[in-house]
């Protein structure tokens, strides 16, 4: 192969060195960001169940308190308060997890 063509190919290949290095650096940055987001997703998935349980307990507590207010039954009100403590437990368990 003639020397001029070889030099031309080397120059063209050399022109791609900077973009390749830049793309490799961007790939590392994007990979780190993706890993961080994946960890955040795992944390959210672990917490989701407890938030769901907390919501169920809250709805039951509201329902019991409403029925207690309509029927004027004290024990239902106290049962609603006890159920609200279950809501609080699951909520703080999810937040502190």
C-alpha positions in Angstrom: 0.0 0.0 0.0 1.4 3.4 -0.8 2.7 5.5 2.0 0.3 8.4 1.3 -2.7 6.2 1.7 -1.4 4.7 4.9 -0.8 8.2 6.3 -4.3 9.2 5.3 -5.8 6.2 7.1 -3.8 6.9 10.2 -4.8 10.5 10.2 -8.5 9.5 9.8 -8.2 7.0 12.6 -6.5 9.6 14.8 -9.3 12.0 14.2 -11.6 9.5 15.9 -9.6 9.2 19.1 -11.1 12.3 20.8 -14.7 11.4 20.1 -14.1 7.8 21.3 -12.6 9.0 24.5 -15.5 11.4 25.0 -18.0 8.7 24.4 -16.3 6.4 26.8 -16.4 9.1 29.5 -20.1 9.8 28.8 -20.8 6.0 28.9 -19.2 5.8 32.4 -21.2 8.8 33.6 -24.4 7.5 32.2 -23.7 4.0 33.7 -23.1 5.6 37.2 -26.4 7.6 36.9 -28.3 4.4 35.8 -26.9 2.5 38.8 -28.0 5.3 41.1 -31.5 5.3 39.6 -31.7 1.5 39.9 -30.8 1.6 43.6 -33.5 4.3 44.1 -36.0 2.1 42.3 -35.2 -0.9 44.6 -35.7 1.3 47.7 -39.0 2.5 46.4 -40.1 -1.1 45.6 -39.2 -2.2 49.1 -41.2 0.7 50.7 -44.2 0.3 48.4 -45.7 -2.6 50.3 -45.6 -0.9 53.7 -47.1 2.2 52.2 -49.9 0.1 50.8 -50.5 -1.5 54.1 -50.5 1.9 55.8 -53.1 3.1 53.3 -55.4 0.1 54.0 -55.2 0.7 57.7 -55.9 4.4 57.3 -59.0 3.7 55.2 -60.3 1.1 57.7 -59.6 3.6 60.6 -61.6 6.3 58.7 -64.4 4.0 58.0 -64.6 2.8 61.7 -64.5 6.4 63.0 -67.2 7.4 60.6 -69.5 4.5 61.6 -68.7 5.3 65.3 -69.7 9.0 64.7 -72.9 8.0 63.0 -73.9 5.3 65.5 -72.4 7.0 68.5 -70.7 3.8 69.6 -67.6 4.4 71.7 -66.0 1.0 71.1 -66.0 1.5 67.4 -64.2 4.8 67.8 -61.6 3.2 70.0 -61.2 0.4 67.4 -60.7 3.1 64.8 -58.0 4.6 66.9 -56.3 1.3 67.3 -56.4 0.7 63.6 -54.9 4.2 63.0 -51.9 3.1 65.1 -51.4 0.2 62.6 -51.4 2.8 59.9 -48.8 4.8 61.7 -46.7 1.8 62.3 -46.6 0.7 58.7 -46.1 4.3 57.5 -43.0 4.9 59.7 -41.7 1.4 59.0 -41.8 2.4 55.3 -40.2 5.8 55.8 -37.4 4.6 58.0 -36.6 1.5 55.9 
